[in-house]
Amino acid sequence: MARNREFEVNTVLGKAMDVFWEKGYEKTSMQDLVTEMGVHRRSIYDTFGGKHELFMKVIDRYDEFIDTTIHRHADEHTSPKQAIRYMFERAIRKKEPSKGCLMVNTAVELAIHDEEAAAKVNLSFTKTEAHLLELVQLAQKTGEIAGQHDAVKLSQFLNNALLGLRVLVKTTDDREKLQGIVDTTLSVLD
């Protein structure tokens, strides 16, 4: 007879995300997950599969978080140019200690030898680039960004700069430096 699940899946998935985000995939043990999720090892395997399958679900959840928290909040700004700035400003908000971006962390740690992780990371990066492209094109239509810029190349540049910023935020507490990088990067939009 199957046992009833004694936990809420989204809650424990969020706890697993915190563990992976803090420690990375390789340094997270099943015991770390059991302890932090508050779920028996067997329940983790029965519900999510192994550690890798659980991590892939965590990556999917984080990608949804990016879509709902960052992209949609960016779209709430009064102009597309302000929405782009919001995305960059959001990247340098400092939480102590900074865990950085889980997608960037995964790209650095796993993408070279884990095809499934690489595919999920690339999809997430591509979605951010597409979102930036939409914002750039809209800003060009309204005259907020000069039309002489190639919108595709500009969105690729912005996405690359944003990814670099997400790496740098893990290594420095220098708010003035980070803000200067954001301001200089976004000056190409003027």
Buried (B, 14 or more C-beta within 10 A) or exposed (E): EEEEEEBEEEEBBBBBBBBBBBBBBEEBEEEBBBEBBEBEEEBBBEBBEEBBBBBBBBBBBBBEBBBEEBBEEBBEBEBBBBBBBBBBBBBBEEEEEBBBBBBBBBBBBBBEEBEBBBEBBEBBBEBBBEBBBBBBBBBBEEEBBEEEBEBEEBBBBBBEBBBBBBBBBBEEEEEEEBEEBBEEBBEEBE
